[in-house]
Amino acid sequence: MKKSLVLLSCAMLLAFVNACSREEASKYGPGVSDTEIKLGNTMPYSGPASAIGALGRTISAYFEKVNENGGINGRQVRLISLDDSYTPPKTVEQMRKLVEQEEVAAIVAPLGTPTNVAVRDYLNQQQVPHLFLISAASFWNDPEQYPWSMSMTWGPNYQSEGFIQARYVLNNNPDARVAVIYQNDDGGKDLLSGLKAGLGDKVDTVLVAEASYEVTDPTIDSQVISLHASGADTLFIYAITPKACSQTIRKVYNLGWRPMRFLFSGCVHPKAVLEPAGLTASKGLLSLRALKTVAEETQDDPIVQEYLAFMAKYYPEGAPEDGYSIYGYMIAHAIAEVITRAGDNLTRENIMKQATSLTDVSLPMLMPGILINTSPTDYATIQDAYMMKFDGEGWRLIGDLLRGN
């Protein structure tokens, strides 16, 4: 009898120890169970930026693939992607739904500078990972004030992009006469700030005209006409939404104006921007590139082949050559990488810890030499890029890797 009691006691103690070990090893926050991790984001599936919805659809398709192959660390990933029409008040409404009703573990890859600014304070107060948000505004690298917010850019941040392009102009045409059109929000102003910084002490003589527009404006014709009248021979198109980028390219061409044109790197997409503007009108555009493209010369690249196979199976209605799809594929890998590294410690704190401790991470579809590095004091994800030119059929590299400032 005593022996039986001893054995029973030992068994109970062992079970207790094992239970404690499992509890210590598996720490769950909101939105997590033994079988599922719930993530959320907002996307403009309608409204003036609806073409960018392809990005959200690609991310959703990627996690369909992940789940079909067993999930991440044995858990299915449930991504709840809600439409906010690129409208900040709607973003606030949808984010509250994701956090307070759906209780997601993290917000991942939400789209837009003004939309994310509208929810930044709320998500940081709630201590919800606001992770790999889609905006290249430089102020997202502010871990001291906003430790829960981190962007995942398609290239250098807005200020660095403007700076690099301005330096390129001065190196190739020191006497350039520069005009710029920009979206009147934090993103557009950030690009303009970087451009002016890159022009340096020549800004007052080189920058001859600038014009802004609102994202709700039906056309940008009047702005382009005023810039044309300035006599500028170099134009920076810092429109951010696909519609405004296309309209600017087309109007410049229709006016018979042929300046050297730099296109915002978020608008390089053939399907969403260049084809609506006209491929002939788009010929000669310059921009920055950190992501691989789908082109004749990349068909033999194993990473591109893997991406094309993914698109064919999981997002067949999408356009593989569309930069939004390529970008979404890259970001989805980044999200999966962080969740994988978090293991069974799926608290919001540990998810953010993993995102802020990435070292030399190479993500699919990033160009050679571009690596992701983050730390608790530096949230800049991509800082370098290549210059490229549109030849009427596709984008071609025209130089070596350029380092961000």
C-alpha positions as CSV (number, residue, x, y, z in Angstrom):
1,M,0.0,0.0,0.0
2,K,2.8,2.4,1.0
3,K,4.6,1.5,-2.2
4,S,1.5,2.3,-4.3
5,L,1.1,5.6,-2.6
6,V,4.7,6.5,-3.2
7,L,4.4,5.5,-6.9
8,L,1.1,7.6,-7.1
9,S,2.8,10.5,-5.5
10,C,5.8,10.3,-7.8
11,A,3.5,10.1,-10.8
12,M,1.5,13.1,-9.7
13,L,4.7,15.1,-9.0
14,L,6.1,14.2,-12.4
15,A,2.8,15.2,-14.1
16,F,2.9,18.5,-12.2
17,V,6.5,19.1,-13.2
18,N,5.8,18.3,-16.8
19,A,2.7,20.6,-16.8
20,C,4.8,23.4,-15.4
21,S,7.5,22.8,-18.0
22,R,5.0,22.9,-20.8
23,E,3.4,26.1,-19.3
24,E,6.8,27.7,-19.1
25,A,7.8,26.7,-22.6
26,S,4.4,27.7,-24.1
27,K,3.5,31.3,-23.3
28,Y,0.5,32.6,-25.2
29,G,-0.8,36.1,-25.6
30,P,-4.1,37.2,-27.1
31,G,-5.0,35.5,-30.4
32,V,-3.0,32.4,-29.8
33,S,-3.9,28.8,-29.0
34,D,-2.3,25.4,-29.3
35,T,-3.6,25.2,-32.9
36,E,-3.9,28.8,-34.2
37,I,-2.3,32.2,-34.2
38,K,-4.6,35.0,-35.3
39,L,-3.1,38.1,-37.1
40,G,-4.8,41.1,-38.6
41,N,-4.3,44.0,-41.0
42,T,-6.1,46.7,-43.0
43,M,-5.9,47.1,-46.8
44,P,-7.4,49.4,-49.4
45,Y,-9.5,46.9,-51.2
46,S,-11.7,49.8,-52.3
47,G,-11.2,53.5,-52.8
48,P,-8.5,55.5,-54.6
49,A,-5.7,53.1,-53.7
50,S,-7.6,49.9,-54.4
51,A,-4.9,48.7,-56.9
52,I,-2.7,48.1,-53.9
53,G,-5.2,45.6,-52.6
54,A,-3.2,43.0,-54.7
55,L,-0.6,43.3,-51.9
56,G,-3.0,42.1,-49.2
57,R,-4.3,39.3,-51.4
58,T,-0.8,38.1,-52.0
59,I,-0.1,38.0,-48.2
60,S,-3.3,36.1,-47.6
61,A,-2.5,33.7,-50.4
62,Y,1.0,33.1,-48.9
63,F,-0.5,32.1,-45.5
64,E,-2.9,29.8,-47.3
65,K,0.2,28.0,-48.6
66,V,1.8,28.0,-45.1
67,N,-1.3,26.5,-43.6
68,E,-1.6,23.8,-46.3
69,N,2.0,22.8,-45.4
70,G,1.3,22.4,-41.7
71,G,1.3,26.0,-40.5
72,I,4.1,27.6,-38.4
73,N,5.4,25.5,-35.5
74,G,2.2,23.3,-35.8
75,R,-0.2,26.2,-35.7
76,Q,-2.5,27.5,-38.5
77,V,-2.1,31.2,-39.3
78,R,-5.4,33.0,-39.5
79,L,-5.0,36.4,-41.2
80,I,-8.0,38.7,-40.9
81,S,-7.6,41.4,-43.6
82,L,-10.2,44.2,-43.5
83,D,-10.9,46.9,-46.0
84,D,-10.2,50.5,-44.9
85,S,-10.5,52.2,-48.3
86,Y,-7.3,54.1,-47.5
87,T,-9.3,56.3,-45.2
88,P,-7.9,57.0,-41.7
89,P,-11.2,57.1,-39.9
90,K,-12.1,53.7,-41.4
91,T,-8.7,52.4,-40.4
92,V,-9.3,53.4,-36.8
93,E,-12.6,51.6,-36.8
94,Q,-11.2,48.4,-38.4
95,M,-8.1,48.4,-36.1
96,R,-10.3,48.6,-33.0
97,K,-12.3,45.7,-34.3
98,L,-9.2,43.6,-34.9
99,V,-7.8,44.4,-31.4
100,E,-10.8,44.5,-29.2
101,Q,-13.2,42.0,-30.9
102,E,-11.0,39.7,-32.8
103,E,-8.1,40.0,-30.2
104,V,-5.4,39.3,-32.8
105,A,-1.9,38.6,-31.6
106,A,-0.4,41.2,-33.9
107,I,-1.2,43.7,-36.6
108,V,0.9,42.8,-39.6
109,A,1.5,44.7,-42.9
110,P,-1.3,47.3,-42.7
111,L,-1.1,49.7,-45.7
112,G,-0.4,53.4,-45.8
113,T,1.3,56.3,-44.1
114,P,-1.8,58.5,-43.1
115,T,-3.8,55.4,-42.2
116,N,-1.1,53.9,-39.9
117,V,-0.4,57.3,-38.3
118,A,-4.1,57.4,-37.3
119,V,-3.7,54.2,-35.3
120,R,-0.1,54.4,-34.1
121,D,-0.8,55.9,-30.7
122,Y,-3.7,53.5,-30.1
123,L,-1.7,50.4,-31.0
124,N,1.3,51.5,-28.9
125,Q,-0.9,52.2,-25.9
126,Q,-2.5,48.8,-26.3
127,Q,1.0,47.2,-26.7
128,V,0.0,45.4,-29.9
129,P,2.8,44.7,-32.4
130,H,2.3,47.1,-35.3
131,L,4.6,45.1,-37.4
132,F,6.0,45.5,-40.9
133,L,3.5,48.2,-41.7
134,I,3.6,49.3,-45.4
135,S,5.0,52.8,-45.4
136,A,8.5,54.1,-46.1
137,A,8.1,57.3,-44.0
138,S,11.3,57.8,-42.0
139,F,9.5,58.5,-38.7
140,W,8.6,54.8,-38.3
141,N,12.1,54.3,-37.1
142,D,11.4,55.7,-33.7
143,P,11.7,52.8,-31.2
144,E,12.1,55.2,-28.2
145,Q,8.7,56.8,-28.7
146,Y,6.8,54.1,-30.6
147,P,8.4,50.7,-29.6
148,W,5.5,48.7,-31.0
149,S,5.6,50.2,-34.6
150,M,8.0,49.0,-37.3
151,S,7.7,49.3,-41.1
152,M,8.9,46.9,-43.8
153,T,9.8,49.1,-46.8
154,W,10.1,48.1,-50.4
155,G,13.3,50.1,-50.5
156,P,15.0,52.9,-48.5
157,N,12.7,55.1,-46.5
158,Y,11.2,58.2,-48.1
159,Q,13.9,60.6,-47.0
160,S,16.7,58.3,-48.1
161,E,14.9,57.8,-51.5
162,G,14.7,61.5,-52.1
163,F,18.3,62.0,-51.0
164,I,19.7,59.3,-53.2
165,Q,17.8,60.5,-56.3
166,A,18.8,64.2,-55.7
167,R,22.5,63.2,-55.5
168,Y,22.0,61.2,-58.7
169,V,20.7,64.3,-60.5
170,L,23.5,66.5,-59.2
171,N,26.1,64.0,-60.3
172,N,24.7,63.7,-63.8
173,N,23.4,67.3,-64.4
174,P,24.7,69.8,-61.8
175,D,22.7,72.6,-63.6
176,A,19.4,70.8,-63.5
177,R,16.2,72.7,-63.1
178,V,14.0,70.6,-60.8
179,A,10.3,70.4,-60.2
180,V,8.4,68.1,-57.9
181,I,4.8,67.0,-57.4
182,Y,4.0,65.3,-54.1
183,Q,1.1,64.0,-52.1
184,N,0.1,66.4,-49.3
185,D,0.6,64.0,-46.4
186,D,3.5,62.7,-44.2
187,G,4.7,60.4,-47.0
188,G,4.9,63.0,-49.7
189,K,6.4,65.6,-47.4
190,D,9.0,63.1,-46.3
191,L,10.1,62.4,-49.9
192,L,10.2,66.2,-50.5
193,S,12.4,66.7,-47.4
194,G,14.8,64.0,-48.5
195,L,15.0,65.6,-52.0
196,K,15.8,69.0,-50.5
197,A,18.4,67.5,-48.2
198,G,20.1,65.8,-51.2
199,L,20.2,69.0,-53.2
200,G,22.0,70.6,-50.2
201,D,23.2,74.1,-50.7
202,K,22.0,74.1,-54.3
203,V,18.4,73.7,-53.3
204,D,17.4,77.3,-53.7
205,T,18.8,77.5,-57.3
206,V,18.1,74.0,-58.5
207,L,14.5,73.5,-57.2
208,V,12.4,75.8,-59.3
209,A,8.9,74.6,-58.7
210,E,6.9,72.3,-56.4
211,A,3.2,71.4,-56.2
212,S,1.1,69.3,-53.9
213,Y,-2.2,67.4,-54.3
214,E,-4.7,65.8,-52.0
215,V,-5.3,62.0,-52.3
216,T,-9.0,62.8,-52.8
217,D,-8.3,65.1,-55.8
218,P,-10.0,63.7,-59.0
219,T,-7.1,64.8,-61.2
220,I,-3.6,66.4,-60.9
221,D,-3.8,68.2,-64.3
222,S,-3.5,71.7,-63.0
223,Q,-0.5,70.9,-60.8
224,V,1.4,69.3,-63.8
225,I,0.5,72.3,-66.0
226,S,2.0,74.7,-63.5
227,L,5.1,72.6,-63.1
228,H,5.5,72.5,-66.9
229,A,5.4,76.3,-67.0
230,S,8.4,76.5,-64.7
231,G,10.8,75.4,-67.4
232,A,12.1,72.5,-65.3
233,D,14.1,69.8,-67.1
234,T,13.9,67.3,-64.2
235,L,10.7,66.1,-62.6
236,F,10.2,64.2,-59.4
237,I,6.9,62.4,-59.3
238,Y,6.3,61.9,-55.6
239,A,2.7,60.9,-56.0
240,I,2.0,57.9,-53.8
241,T,-1.3,56.3,-54.9
242,P,-1.3,54.5,-58.3
243,K,-4.0,56.7,-59.8
244,A,-2.1,59.9,-59.2
245,C,1.2,58.4,-60.4
246,S,-0.4,57.3,-63.7
247,Q,-2.2,60.6,-64.2
248,T,1.1,62.5,-63.8
249,I,3.0,60.3,-66.2
250,R,0.2,60.6,-68.8
251,K,-0.3,64.4,-68.4
252,V,3.5,65.1,-68.7
253,Y,3.6,63.1,-71.9
254,N,0.5,64.7,-73.4
255,L,1.9,68.1,-72.8
256,G,4.9,67.2,-74.9
257,W,7.1,67.8,-71.9
258,R,10.2,65.6,-71.8
259,P,12.1,66.1,-68.5
260,M,14.2,63.6,-66.8
261,R,11.6,61.9,-64.6
262,F,12.0,60.2,-61.3
263,L,9.1,58.0,-60.1
264,F,8.4,57.2,-56.5
265,S,9.5,53.6,-56.0
266,G,6.1,52.6,-54.6
267,C,4.6,53.4,-58.1
268,V,6.8,51.3,-60.4
269,H,4.1,48.6,-60.9
270,P,3.5,47.8,-64.6
271,K,-0.2,46.7,-64.2
272,A,-1.3,49.2,-61.7
273,V,0.6,52.3,-62.8
274,L,2.6,52.1,-66.1
275,E,0.0,50.4,-68.3
276,P,-2.8,52.8,-67.3
277,A,-0.4,55.7,-68.0
278,G,0.8,54.1,-71.3
279,L,4.0,52.2,-71.8
280,T,5.2,54.7,-74.4
281,A,4.5,57.6,-72.0
282,S,6.4,55.7,-69.2
283,K,9.5,55.0,-71.2
284,G,12.6,56.6,-69.7
285,L,11.3,56.8,-66.1
286,L,13.9,56.4,-63.4
287,S,13.3,54.9,-59.9
288,L,14.9,52.9,-57.1
289,R,14.7,49.2,-56.8
290,A,15.4,46.8,-53.9
291,L,13.1,43.9,-55.1
292,K,13.6,41.5,-57.9
293,T,11.3,41.8,-60.9
294,V,9.7,39.2,-63.2
295,A,11.4,39.7,-66.5
296,E,13.0,37.7,-69.3
297,E,16.4,37.9,-67.7
298,T,15.2,36.7,-64.3
299,Q,13.3,33.6,-65.5
300,D,16.2,31.2,-64.6
301,D,16.5,32.6,-61.0
302,P,15.4,29.8,-58.6
303,I,13.8,32.3,-56.2
304,V,11.8,33.9,-59.1
305,Q,10.8,30.5,-60.3
306,E,9.6,29.6,-56.7
307,Y,7.6,32.9,-56.6
308,L,6.0,32.2,-60.0
309,A,5.0,28.7,-58.9
310,F,3.4,30.2,-55.7
311,M,1.5,32.7,-57.7
312,A,0.2,30.1,-60.2
313,K,-1.1,27.9,-57.5
314,Y,-2.3,30.2,-54.7
315,Y,-3.1,33.5,-56.4
316,P,-3.7,32.6,-60.1
317,E,-5.9,35.7,-60.7
318,G,-3.0,38.0,-59.6
319,A,-0.4,39.5,-61.9
320,P,3.1,37.9,-61.0
321,E,4.9,40.8,-62.6
322,D,3.0,43.3,-60.4
323,G,5.3,44.9,-57.8
324,Y,2.6,44.8,-55.2
325,S,2.5,41.0,-55.4
326,I,6.3,40.7,-55.3
327,Y,6.3,43.1,-52.3
328,G,3.5,41.2,-50.5
329,Y,5.3,37.9,-51.0
330,M,8.5,39.3,-49.4
331,I,6.6,40.8,-46.5
332,A,4.7,37.6,-45.9
333,H,8.0,35.7,-45.6
334,A,9.2,38.3,-43.1
335,I,6.1,37.9,-41.0
336,A,6.5,34.1,-41.1
337,E,10.1,34.4,-40.1
338,V,9.3,36.4,-37.0
339,I,6.4,34.0,-35.9
340,T,8.7,31.0,-36.5
341,R,11.5,32.5,-34.3
342,A,9.0,33.2,-31.6
343,G,8.5,29.4,-31.2
344,D,6.0,28.6,-28.5
345,N,6.5,31.9,-26.7
346,L,3.8,33.7,-28.6
347,T,3.2,36.7,-26.4
348,R,3.0,40.1,-28.0
349,E,6.2,41.0,-26.2
350,N,8.2,38.1,-27.7
351,I,6.8,38.6,-31.2
352,M,8.1,42.2,-31.0
353,K,11.4,41.1,-29.5
354,Q,12.0,38.7,-32.5
355,A,11.1,41.4,-35.0
356,T,13.6,43.8,-33.4
357,S,16.5,41.4,-33.4
358,L,16.9,40.4,-37.0
359,T,20.5,40.1,-38.3
360,D,21.5,39.8,-41.9
361,V,18.2,38.2,-42.9
362,S,17.8,37.6,-46.6
363,L,14.2,37.5,-47.8
364,P,13.0,36.0,-51.1
365,M,12.7,38.5,-53.9
366,L,15.2,41.0,-52.4
367,M,18.0,42.1,-54.7
368,P,21.5,40.7,-54.1
369,G,23.4,42.5,-51.2
370,I,20.2,43.8,-49.5
371,L,19.8,42.3,-46.0
372,I,17.4,43.0,-43.2
373,N,18.9,44.2,-39.9
374,T,17.0,45.4,-36.9
375,S,17.8,46.1,-33.3
376,P,15.9,47.5,-30.2
377,T,17.3,50.9,-31.1
378,D,17.1,50.8,-34.9
379,Y,13.9,49.8,-36.8
380,A,15.1,50.6,-40.3
381,T,14.6,47.4,-42.3
382,I,15.8,48.2,-45.9
383,Q,18.3,51.0,-46.5
384,D,19.9,50.3,-49.8
385,A,18.7,50.1,-53.5
386,Y,19.7,50.1,-57.1
387,M,18.9,52.7,-59.7
388,M,16.7,51.4,-62.6
389,K,15.2,52.7,-65.8
390,F,12.0,51.7,-67.7
391,D,12.8,50.9,-71.3
392,G,9.2,50.7,-72.5
393,E,8.9,46.9,-71.7
394,G,10.5,46.5,-68.3
395,W,12.7,48.0,-65.6
396,R,16.5,47.6,-66.2
397,L,19.3,48.2,-63.7
398,I,21.6,51.0,-64.7
399,G,24.2,51.0,-61.8
400,D,25.6,49.4,-58.7
401,L,24.0,49.1,-55.3
402,L,23.5,52.5,-53.7
403,R,23.8,52.9,-50.0
404,G,21.1,54.9,-48.1
405,N,22.2,58.0,-46.1
